[in-house]
Amino acid sequence: MTLKQQLKLTVALSTPAILAQLSMIVMEYIDSSMVGRLGANDSASIGLVATSMWLFGGLLSAAAMGFTVQVAHLLGANRSNDARSVLRQSMVCCMAFSVAMALVGCLISTSLPHWLGGNDAICHNASRYFFVLALFLPFLEIELLAGGMLRSSGNMKVPGMLNILMCVLDVVFNFFLIFPSRDITIAGQAIHLPGANLGVMGAAIGTVLAEVVTCLLMLYFLLVKSRDLKLTGTTGSFIPNADCLKRAVKIASPIGLQQVMMCGAYIATTVIVAPLGSIAIAANAFAVTAEGLCYMPGYGLGEAATTLVGQSTGANRTDLSKRFANITVTLGVLSMTTLAVLMYIFAPLMMQVMSPVQEIVDLGAQCLRIEAWAEPLFGASIVCYGVMVGAGDTLIPSAMNLGSMWVVRITLAALLAPALGLKGVWIAMCIELWVRGIIFLARLWSGRWAKKSVLSIS
């Protein structure tokens, strides 16, 4: 492939993923804006447990990735039947795992907000919100698995469009579930809008309903419509075999451990922020959402990198893997640098969209402007990680993420928060992302990840 062809393929694969990331961030923006209108305590009740939900979602994603990387390598080697076999086994394993995770989440939902240091004004709603999301984790897991399988086959368009649909549905459901019935005037004509007036619970129910619809559609396109992976008209066993499970555990375990430790660090950050009060909790949660507009190209290009490097690896084309790695990382850094400049300029406006409380807006805008300086190297680390996952090199990159987060970010946040408040937490985050980006670029340029790129798939 010429450089022009490689760039064209990279853009073609990454664009749907970036659009999906954009739609999800826009959804979070609208969700935050809707809940933000209810008051600082309602906003804080969601922000308090958000990092814990990231932990559950990260573990589900790791479980799915243990199988999707195998499928990408098998398809790269033109072994479609073996790829379908892995798909069948993955559905059974991931469903069992997600049911267990849902049970754990429901059991801890009552105590979790108190463990995180929430006050009585926000704990009740936080608990109910977390319970609803945890109950529907199996649908989220199958949606993640099906989307990952489609991307592994090179189909980025369908998962991207369905993720956009999920965001639209979430907004529509929230619109009717969060607020009470009310009258609005359009072109001089009064229109009555029904509403369930469920507040924070309405936001939770709207989210899970959107996940259920998306999960079912994703399964349809995977199992019925996919050229490479459809199971209709084929036969095979759904019973997991030892070899497939062993490979899945080898790939997923470092990622899963990383998710536990990384989200544990996010939770530790929440614990550091919680004593600063509802304004700080809400500003932190909203600023995290706002920052998502900046790093969405990184995650979109990271997904494309995983597919491109994974299939190149399956075809034993290490040279092609390295070229795709350099292309995707360069594009990730450039795109996130551009958006970082815009985030710095428009930080106050981005916060005003989500909250009418001026204290939240001012504090969140300060945090965003601190974080803007870290975005280029954050982009490098995101895409580098996608490259290495595609190659099957997950252990050392996971350890790099963990070391950076726990040694640098959490230590600095704990030291700076008492004196500088929430701004100190975000200064720590900025410094940590510089460190993380530098060490990931060093590993990328060393080429050591490519030496571990061939999985032993019999």
C-alpha positions as CSV (number, residue, x, y, z in Angstrom):
1,M,0.0,0.0,0.0
2,T,1.2,3.5,-0.8
3,L,1.2,6.2,1.9
4,K,-1.8,7.8,0.3
5,Q,-3.7,4.6,0.4
6,Q,-2.8,4.0,4.0
7,L,-3.9,7.5,5.0
8,K,-7.2,7.0,3.1
9,L,-7.9,3.7,4.8
10,T,-7.0,5.2,8.2
11,V,-9.4,8.1,7.7
12,A,-12.1,5.8,6.4
13,L,-11.9,3.6,9.4
14,S,-11.4,6.3,12.0
15,T,-14.1,8.8,10.8
16,P,-17.1,6.7,11.9
17,A,-15.5,6.0,15.3
18,I,-14.7,9.7,15.8
19,L,-18.4,10.6,14.9
20,A,-19.5,7.9,17.4
21,Q,-17.3,9.5,20.1
22,L,-18.6,12.9,19.2
23,S,-22.2,11.8,19.5
24,M,-21.5,10.2,22.8
25,I,-19.9,13.3,24.2
26,V,-22.8,15.4,22.8
27,M,-25.1,13.0,24.6
28,E,-23.2,13.5,27.8
29,Y,-23.3,17.3,27.3
30,I,-27.1,17.2,26.8
31,D,-27.5,14.8,29.8
32,S,-25.4,17.0,32.0
33,S,-27.3,20.1,30.8
34,M,-30.6,18.5,31.6
35,V,-29.6,17.2,35.0
36,G,-27.7,20.4,35.7
37,R,-31.0,22.3,35.5
38,L,-32.2,20.3,38.5
39,G,-29.5,21.8,40.7
40,A,-26.0,21.2,42.0
41,N,-26.9,18.3,44.3
42,D,-28.6,16.3,41.5
43,S,-25.6,17.0,39.3
44,A,-23.2,15.9,42.1
45,S,-25.2,12.7,42.7
46,I,-24.4,11.5,39.2
47,G,-20.8,12.8,39.2
48,L,-20.1,11.0,42.5
49,V,-20.7,7.5,41.1
50,A,-19.7,8.1,37.5
51,T,-16.1,6.9,38.0
52,S,-17.4,3.7,39.6
53,M,-19.5,3.0,36.6
54,W,-16.5,3.6,34.4
55,L,-14.8,0.7,36.4
56,F,-17.7,-1.7,35.6
57,G,-17.8,-0.6,32.0
58,G,-14.0,-0.9,31.7
59,L,-14.1,-4.5,32.9
60,L,-16.8,-5.4,30.5
61,S,-14.8,-3.8,27.7
62,A,-11.7,-5.7,28.7
63,A,-13.6,-9.0,28.6
64,A,-14.9,-8.3,25.1
65,M,-11.5,-7.3,23.9
66,G,-10.0,-10.6,24.9
67,F,-12.1,-12.1,22.1
68,T,-12.2,-9.2,19.5
69,V,-8.4,-9.1,19.2
70,Q,-8.4,-12.8,18.4
71,V,-11.1,-12.3,15.7
72,A,-9.1,-9.4,14.1
73,H,-6.0,-11.6,13.9
74,L,-8.0,-14.5,12.5
75,L,-9.7,-12.4,9.9
76,G,-6.3,-10.9,8.9
77,A,-5.1,-14.4,8.3
78,N,-8.3,-15.2,6.2
79,R,-9.7,-17.7,8.7
80,S,-13.3,-16.7,8.9
81,N,-14.6,-20.0,10.2
82,D,-12.2,-19.9,13.1
83,A,-13.2,-16.2,13.7
84,R,-16.9,-17.3,13.9
85,S,-16.0,-20.0,16.4
86,V,-14.4,-17.4,18.6
87,L,-17.5,-15.2,18.3
88,R,-19.8,-18.0,19.4
89,Q,-17.7,-18.7,22.5
90,S,-17.3,-15.0,23.3
91,M,-21.1,-14.5,23.5
92,V,-21.4,-17.2,26.2
93,C,-18.4,-16.1,28.2
94,C,-19.2,-12.3,28.1
95,M,-22.8,-12.8,29.0
96,A,-21.9,-14.9,32.1
97,F,-19.3,-12.3,33.1
98,S,-21.7,-9.4,32.7
99,V,-24.4,-11.1,34.8
100,A,-21.9,-11.5,37.6
101,M,-20.9,-7.9,37.4
102,A,-24.5,-6.8,37.4
103,L,-25.1,-8.7,40.6
104,V,-22.1,-7.2,42.3
105,G,-23.1,-3.7,41.2
106,C,-26.7,-4.0,42.5
107,L,-25.5,-5.4,45.8
108,I,-23.1,-2.5,46.5
109,S,-25.3,0.3,45.1
110,T,-26.7,1.3,48.5
111,S,-23.4,1.7,50.2
112,L,-21.2,2.9,47.4
113,P,-22.0,6.7,47.6
114,H,-21.2,6.7,51.3
115,W,-17.9,4.8,50.6
116,L,-17.1,7.6,48.2
117,G,-17.6,10.3,50.8
118,G,-20.9,11.7,49.5
119,N,-23.1,13.7,51.9
120,D,-26.7,12.9,52.8
121,A,-28.0,15.4,50.2
122,I,-26.7,13.4,47.2
123,C,-26.3,9.8,48.4
124,H,-29.9,8.6,47.9
125,N,-30.1,9.7,44.3
126,A,-26.6,8.5,43.6
127,S,-27.5,5.0,44.9
128,R,-30.6,4.7,42.8
129,Y,-28.9,6.0,39.7
130,F,-26.0,3.4,40.1
131,F,-28.5,0.6,40.8
132,V,-30.4,1.1,37.5
133,L,-27.2,1.3,35.4
134,A,-25.7,-1.8,37.1
135,L,-28.9,-3.9,36.6
136,F,-28.6,-3.5,32.8
137,L,-24.9,-4.2,32.5
138,P,-25.5,-7.4,30.4
139,F,-27.0,-5.3,27.6
140,L,-24.0,-3.0,27.7
141,E,-21.6,-5.9,27.6
142,I,-23.2,-7.5,24.5
143,E,-23.3,-4.1,22.8
144,L,-19.6,-3.6,23.5
145,L,-18.8,-7.1,22.2
146,A,-20.9,-6.9,19.1
147,G,-19.5,-3.4,18.2
148,G,-15.9,-4.7,18.8
149,M,-16.5,-7.7,16.6
150,L,-17.8,-5.5,13.8
151,R,-14.8,-3.2,14.1
152,S,-12.5,-6.2,14.1
153,S,-13.9,-7.1,10.7
154,G,-13.1,-3.6,9.4
155,N,-16.8,-2.4,9.7
156,M,-16.5,0.9,11.5
157,K,-19.5,2.4,9.9
158,V,-22.3,0.4,11.5
159,P,-21.0,0.6,15.2
160,G,-20.4,4.3,14.7
161,M,-23.9,4.9,13.4
162,L,-25.5,2.8,16.1
163,N,-23.6,4.6,18.8
164,I,-24.9,7.9,17.4
165,L,-28.4,6.4,17.4
166,M,-27.9,5.4,21.1
167,C,-27.0,8.9,22.0
168,V,-30.0,10.3,20.2
169,L,-32.3,7.8,21.9
170,D,-30.8,8.6,25.3
171,V,-31.5,12.3,24.8
172,V,-35.1,11.7,23.6
173,F,-35.8,9.3,26.5
174,N,-34.3,11.7,29.0
175,F,-36.3,14.6,27.6
176,F,-39.5,12.9,28.6
177,L,-38.3,11.0,31.7
178,I,-36.3,13.7,33.7
179,F,-38.7,16.6,33.6
180,P,-42.4,17.1,34.5
181,S,-45.2,17.7,32.0
182,R,-44.9,21.3,30.7
183,D,-46.2,23.6,28.0
184,I,-43.9,25.2,25.4
185,T,-44.6,27.8,22.7
186,I,-43.4,27.3,19.2
187,A,-44.3,29.9,16.5
188,G,-47.0,31.3,18.8
189,Q,-48.7,27.9,19.3
190,A,-48.7,26.2,22.7
191,I,-47.7,22.6,22.7
192,H,-48.1,20.3,25.7
193,L,-45.2,17.9,26.4
194,P,-45.7,15.0,28.7
195,G,-43.1,14.2,31.3
196,A,-42.5,11.6,34.0
197,N,-40.7,14.0,36.4
198,L,-38.3,11.3,37.5
199,G,-35.2,13.6,37.8
200,V,-32.0,11.6,38.3
201,M,-33.8,8.3,38.0
202,G,-35.1,9.5,34.6
203,A,-31.6,10.0,33.4
204,A,-30.6,6.5,34.5
205,I,-33.7,4.9,32.8
206,G,-33.2,6.8,29.6
207,T,-29.6,5.6,29.4
208,V,-30.4,2.0,29.9
209,L,-33.3,2.0,27.4
210,A,-31.0,3.5,24.8
211,E,-28.5,0.7,25.5
212,V,-31.0,-2.0,25.1
213,V,-32.2,-0.8,21.7
214,T,-28.6,-0.4,20.5
215,C,-27.6,-3.8,21.8
216,L,-30.4,-5.5,19.8
217,L,-29.6,-3.6,16.6
218,M,-25.8,-4.3,17.0
219,L,-26.5,-8.0,17.4
220,Y,-28.6,-8.0,14.2
221,F,-25.9,-6.4,12.1
222,L,-23.3,-8.7,13.5
223,L,-25.1,-12.1,13.5
224,V,-27.3,-11.6,10.4
225,K,-25.7,-9.0,8.1
226,S,-21.9,-9.2,8.7
227,R,-20.2,-10.6,5.6
228,D,-17.3,-12.1,7.7
229,L,-18.9,-12.9,11.0
230,K,-22.7,-13.6,10.5
231,L,-23.8,-16.8,12.2
232,T,-27.1,-17.3,10.2
233,G,-26.7,-20.4,8.0
234,T,-23.7,-21.6,9.8
235,T,-23.2,-24.3,12.5
236,G,-20.8,-24.5,15.4
237,S,-20.5,-25.0,19.1
238,F,-21.1,-22.2,21.6
239,I,-19.3,-24.1,24.4
240,P,-16.1,-22.3,25.3
241,N,-12.9,-24.4,24.7
242,A,-9.7,-24.1,26.8
243,D,-7.5,-22.7,24.0
244,C,-9.8,-19.9,23.2
245,L,-10.3,-19.0,26.8
246,K,-6.6,-19.1,27.5
247,R,-5.9,-16.6,24.7
248,A,-8.8,-14.4,25.8
249,V,-7.5,-14.4,29.4
250,K,-3.9,-13.6,28.2
251,I,-5.2,-10.6,26.2
252,A,-7.9,-9.4,28.6
253,S,-6.2,-9.9,32.0
254,P,-3.7,-7.0,31.7
255,I,-6.4,-4.8,30.2
256,G,-8.9,-5.8,33.0
257,L,-6.3,-5.2,35.7
258,Q,-5.5,-1.9,34.2
259,Q,-9.2,-0.9,34.2
260,V,-9.5,-1.9,37.8
261,M,-6.4,0.1,38.8
262,M,-7.1,3.0,36.5
263,C,-10.8,3.3,37.6
264,G,-9.6,2.8,41.1
265,A,-7.5,5.8,40.6
266,Y,-10.5,7.8,39.2
267,I,-12.5,6.7,42.3
268,A,-9.6,7.8,44.5
269,T,-9.7,11.1,42.7
270,T,-13.4,11.3,43.5
271,V,-12.7,10.7,47.1
272,I,-10.1,13.5,47.1
273,V,-12.7,15.8,45.4
274,A,-15.7,14.9,47.5
275,P,-14.7,16.8,50.6
276,L,-14.4,20.0,48.5
277,G,-18.2,20.1,48.3
278,S,-21.1,19.8,45.8
279,I,-19.8,22.7,43.7
280,A,-16.4,21.1,43.2
281,I,-18.0,17.6,42.6
282,A,-20.3,19.0,39.9
283,A,-17.6,21.2,38.3
284,N,-15.3,18.2,38.2
285,A,-17.9,16.0,36.6
286,F,-18.9,18.6,34.0
287,A,-15.3,19.5,33.2
288,V,-14.6,15.8,32.5
289,T,-17.6,15.7,30.2
290,A,-16.5,18.9,28.4
291,E,-13.0,17.6,28.0
292,G,-14.4,14.6,26.1
293,L,-14.9,16.9,23.0
294,C,-11.1,17.3,22.9
295,Y,-10.1,13.7,23.2
296,M,-12.8,12.1,21.0
297,P,-10.5,12.0,17.9
298,G,-7.9,10.2,19.9
299,Y,-10.2,7.4,20.9
300,G,-11.6,7.2,17.4
301,L,-8.1,6.9,15.9
302,G,-7.2,4.4,18.7
303,E,-10.1,2.2,17.6
304,A,-9.0,2.4,14.0
305,A,-5.4,1.7,15.0
306,T,-6.5,-1.5,16.9
307,T,-8.2,-2.8,13.7
308,L,-5.5,-1.8,11.3
309,V,-2.6,-3.1,13.4
310,G,-4.6,-6.2,14.4
311,Q,-5.4,-7.3,10.9
312,S,-1.8,-6.4,9.7
313,T,-0.5,-8.6,12.6
314,G,-2.7,-11.5,11.6
315,A,-1.3,-11.2,8.1
316,N,2.3,-11.2,9.5
317,R,2.9,-7.7,8.1
318,T,5.0,-6.1,10.9
319,D,6.2,-3.4,8.5
320,L,2.6,-2.4,7.7
321,S,1.7,-2.5,11.4
322,K,4.4,0.0,12.2
323,R,3.4,2.3,9.3
324,F,-0.2,2.3,10.5
325,A,1.0,3.0,14.0
326,N,2.9,6.1,13.0
327,I,0.1,7.4,10.8
328,T,-2.6,7.0,13.5
329,V,-0.5,8.4,16.3
330,T,0.5,11.5,14.3
331,L,-3.1,12.2,13.3
332,G,-4.2,11.7,16.9
333,V,-1.7,14.3,18.2
334,L,-2.5,16.8,15.5
335,S,-6.2,16.6,15.9
336,M,-6.1,16.8,19.7
337,T,-3.7,19.7,19.6
338,T,-6.1,21.7,17.4
339,L,-9.1,20.9,19.7
340,A,-7.1,21.8,22.8
341,V,-6.6,25.3,21.5
342,L,-10.4,25.6,20.9
343,M,-11.1,24.2,24.4
344,Y,-8.8,26.8,26.0
345,I,-10.6,29.6,24.2
346,F,-14.2,28.5,24.7
347,A,-13.9,26.8,28.1
348,P,-16.4,29.2,29.8
349,L,-19.0,28.7,27.1
350,M,-18.6,24.9,27.2
351,M,-19.3,25.0,30.9
352,Q,-22.3,27.4,30.6
353,V,-24.0,24.8,28.3
354,M,-24.1,22.3,31.2
355,S,-24.8,24.4,34.3
356,P,-26.5,27.7,35.1
357,V,-24.6,27.9,38.4
358,Q,-21.9,30.5,37.9
359,E,-19.5,29.0,40.6
360,I,-19.6,25.7,38.7
361,V,-19.0,27.4,35.4
362,D,-16.0,29.5,36.7
363,L,-14.3,26.6,38.4
364,G,-14.9,24.1,35.6
365,A,-13.5,26.6,33.0
366,Q,-10.3,27.0,35.0
367,C,-9.9,23.2,35.1
368,L,-10.4,22.9,31.3
369,R,-7.8,25.5,30.6
370,I,-5.3,23.7,32.8
371,E,-6.1,20.4,31.0
372,A,-5.7,21.9,27.5
373,W,-1.9,21.9,27.9
374,A,-1.9,18.1,28.3
375,E,-4.1,17.1,25.3
376,P,-1.4,16.6,22.6
377,L,0.5,14.0,24.8
378,F,-2.8,12.5,26.0
379,G,-3.7,11.9,22.4
380,A,-0.4,10.2,21.8
381,S,-1.0,7.8,24.7
382,I,-4.5,7.0,23.7
383,V,-3.6,6.0,20.1
384,C,-0.4,4.3,21.1
385,Y,-2.4,2.1,23.5
386,G,-4.8,1.2,20.6
387,V,-1.8,0.3,18.5
388,M,-0.4,-2.0,21.1
389,V,-3.7,-3.7,21.9
390,G,-4.1,-4.4,18.2
391,A,-0.7,-6.1,18.2
392,G,-1.7,-8.2,21.3
393,D,0.9,-6.4,23.4
394,T,-1.2,-5.5,26.5
395,L,0.8,-6.3,29.6
396,I,3.5,-3.6,29.5
397,P,1.3,-0.8,28.2
398,S,-1.2,-1.6,31.0
399,A,1.6,-1.4,33.5
400,M,2.6,2.0,32.0
401,N,-0.9,3.4,32.4
402,L,-1.1,2.2,36.0
403,G,2.3,3.5,37.1
404,S,1.6,6.9,35.6
405,M,-1.8,7.2,37.1
406,W,-1.1,6.0,40.6
407,V,2.5,7.2,41.1
408,V,2.1,10.6,39.5
409,R,-1.6,11.7,39.4
410,I,-2.9,10.4,42.6
411,T,0.1,11.4,44.6
412,L,0.2,14.9,43.2
413,A,-3.6,15.3,43.6
414,A,-3.5,14.3,47.2
415,L,-0.7,16.8,47.8
416,L,-2.2,19.7,45.9
417,A,-5.9,19.5,46.6
418,P,-5.8,20.7,50.2
419,A,-4.0,23.9,49.2
420,L,-5.4,24.5,45.7
421,G,-8.7,22.8,45.7
422,L,-10.1,21.3,42.5
423,K,-7.5,23.2,40.4
424,G,-4.8,21.3,42.2
425,V,-6.4,18.0,41.2
426,W,-6.5,19.1,37.5
427,I,-2.9,20.3,37.7
428,A,-1.9,16.9,38.9
429,M,-3.9,15.4,36.0
430,C,-2.1,17.6,33.4
431,I,1.4,16.6,34.7
432,E,0.5,12.9,34.7
433,L,-0.7,13.0,31.1
434,W,2.6,14.6,30.0
435,V,4.4,11.7,31.7
436,R,2.1,9.1,30.2
437,G,2.4,10.5,26.6
438,I,6.2,10.6,26.8
439,I,6.6,6.9,27.9
440,F,4.1,5.6,25.4
441,L,5.8,7.4,22.5
442,A,9.1,6.0,23.8
443,R,7.7,2.5,23.6
444,L,6.1,3.1,20.2
445,W,9.4,4.3,18.7
446,S,11.4,1.4,20.3
447,G,9.3,-1.1,18.2
448,R,9.2,-3.6,21.1
449,W,5.5,-3.8,20.9
450,A,5.7,-5.2,17.4
451,K,7.9,-8.1,18.5
452,K,5.1,-9.4,20.6
453,S,2.5,-8.9,17.9
454,V,1.9,-12.5,16.7
455,L,-0.5,-14.5,18.9
456,S,-0.2,-18.2,18.8
457,I,-3.6,-19.1,17.3
458,S,-3.9,-22.7,16.4
